[in-house]
Amino acid sequence: MGETARTDGGRQRRRLGLVSTLLVATAFVIIMAKGLSDFDRYLVTSYSMANTLLPGDMVVVRGSEPYDCSAARGSVARELPKRGEIWVYERQSGRGDVMVKRVIGLPGDTISMLTNIVMVNRIRLHEPYVSLGSGVDPSSRQFMWQREHLRPDIQLAEYRPTLGTWGPLIVPANAYFLLGDNRTASMDSRHHGFVRAEHMVARVVWIGFSYGIPDSDALPSQEVVRWDRIGRLR
């Protein structure tokens, strides 16, 4: 009888867990469906921002249209991206190729990386969020776009950039340089170049919902609601 009681208790806990999950998911869908003014949501599908963002994280973002840097048309001014913020942006305008990365370089900044250490205006950038895994640096041919943005004193013949060592580059006006927190597994500004201001879509505010495997040792069939991730963003 004791075994039966334990079994019934386990079933009850599972039912309660399922009900709680459905309630949270339903509430999230209703809230997001109503729009909440300037807020929107995006689903993270890659590990390029791990461990800050993981696949299965549904992030809430503020603003849902490309940033308009012109005030001449009478539009309401949007917030300017700040260093350290996480933003959704379009890699190419109108292509629907949306990415989410962290803002590192602002217009006019001189940025570089030496052995995975980011320097902004010759000052080391404090980055407690960075994850460094194993990865293979691409050949320097993938970094040809950097040549026209190099600091004038850098010799082109001696420039051999990799994922972890490049620059110094000068960020153009009305453009931004973004990196993924998972530096060795991220396609970001190191590959596709600077992001124009008009391609910056929205700032990530927090994780509204998260569903996936709880840790790297779990099986795909063990996907659960990751309660500890909901409502936070570091």
N, C-alpha and C positions, 0 to 999 in steps of 0.2 A: 504493500500500500504506500509505503514511503517512496518507492521508486515511481509509482504512478503519480503521486503528488508532485514530485520533482519534474516529471515529464510535462504534466499539465501546467506547472508554473513556467516552464521554458516556453511552451506554446503561447501562453498568455503574454510573456515578455516580447515574443516575436510579433504577436498581433499588435501590441501597443507600439512597438518600434515601427511597424509598417504604417499604422494609423498616423503616428507623429510625422513620419516621412511624407505621407500624402498631404497632410495638413500644411506642412512647411512648403512643399512644392506647389500646392494649390495657391497658397497665399502669395508666393513669389510670382507665379504666373499672372495672377489677378493684378497685383501691384504694377508689374512691368507692362501688362496689356493696357493699363490706363495711361501709361506714358510718363506720369510724374514730371510734366513740363519738359525740361531740357534733358531728362535722363533717358538712357537707352541701355541695351545690354549686348554683350558679345560672348561667344563660347570659345574658350581657349582649347586649341587642338594639338599643340606641340609642347615640347619640353624646353623651348628656347628661353623661357623666362623662369625656369626652375631654379631655386625652390620657391620663389616668390609666387609664381603662378604655375599651375599644373594642368595637364589635359583634364577636362571635365569641370574646370572652374568656369562658372558663369559670372562674368564681371559686369558691374554696373558702371556706366560711363556718363560723364556730364557733357552734353552736347552731342548732336548726331549728324552734323553737316560739316564739310570741310571748312577749315578756318578761313575767314575772310579778312585779309590784312588791309583792305581798303575801307576807310571810313567815309569816302566821298559819296558812296551810294546811299548813305543814310541808314545803314544797317546798325543794329545794336552791337556794340563792341564785345567781342568774345575775349575770354581770358587768354593771355599769352602763355605758352608753355614755359615751365620753369625747370631748371636743372634738377634731376633726381625724380621727376614725376614720370609716371608710366602713361603712355599715350597710344591710342589706336590711330593708325594712319594708313593712307593709300600709297602703296609703292608706286603705282602709276595711275594717274587720275582717270576715272571713268572705266577702269578695267575690273573693278571689284576685287582687286588683290589687296586685302586688308591685313595688316600686321599689327602686333602689339609689342612695343619695346620701351626702354627707359631713355629719357632725354639726357644726353651727356653734354653736347656742345650747343651753345647758343650763338646767334649771329654775331660775328666779330671775334669770337673766341679762337685761340690757338690751341689745338688739341693734339695729343700724341699718346702712344702707348709703348712702353719699354718693358719687355718681359712680363706682359699681362698687367702692368701698372699704368693706369690712366693718368695723364697729366693734363690739366686745364690751365692755360696761361702760366705754365711753368710751376704750377702747384699740384702736388699729388692729390687726386680726388679720393676722398674717404668713401669706400664702397663695401659696407658690411654685408650687402645682399648678394655679392657675386659668388657664383658657383663655377669652379674650374674642374672640368672632367678631362677625360682623355680624348684627344682629337688630333687630326692631321692638318697642319697648315697648308692652305692651297698655294699654288705657285704664284709668283709675283705678277703674272700676266692678268690675274683676276683683279688686280689693284691698279690697273692702268689709269682709271679715272682720277686717282689721287694726285697724279703728276701736276695737273694744272692748279692744284690748291696747295702745293707745298710751300713752306716758308721760303722766301727768296734765297736764303743762304745755303739751302740743301742742294747738293750736287745730284742731278738726275742719274748720272752714270753709276753712282755709288748707292742709289736707293734700292733696297731689297726688302720690301715690306712683307710681313706675314700676318696671321691673325693676331698674334700677341705682341708684335713690334712694328710700328708704322708711324708716319708723320715726322715732324710737326705739320699739321694742316691748318689752314685758316678757314673758318666757317663763313660762307658768303652771307650777304644781307638777305633777310627773309628766308633763311634756311636753318635746318637743325640737323644734328648728328645724333643718332640713336643706336643703342646697343642692347642686346639681350643679356639678362643676368647670367645665363648659362653660356659663358663666353665661347666655349669650344663646340657648342651645338646650336649656334644661332646664325641665321641669315639676317644681316642687319646693315647698317650704314657702311660697314667695312667692305661689303660686297656691292650694294646697289648705289652707294653714294649718299649725298645729303638729301634731306627731305624738304621740299619746298613748303613754306608756311600754308599755302592753300591746300596742301595735301594732308595737313594735320587735322584729324577728324574729331577726336574726343579724348578727354582725360579720364583715366581709370580711377574710380573713387573707392570702390571696395568690392569684395567677392560676395555676390548676392546668393549664390548657391554653388554647391560643389558635390559632384558624384563621380566616383571612380574607385580604383583599387586603393586600399588604405596605406600601403607601403610597397616598396620594391620587391618584397618577398612574397606578396600575395598573388594569387592566380587571377586572371581576368574575370573568371566566374564569381569572384568574391567582391565584386564592386558594391560599394555601400555609399550612403550619404556621409560625407566627411564634415561632420558637425564642427570640428575644431577650426576649419578653414572659413566657414561662413561669417561674413561681417568683418573680416579683417583684411588688411593689406599693409605689408611692411615696406 
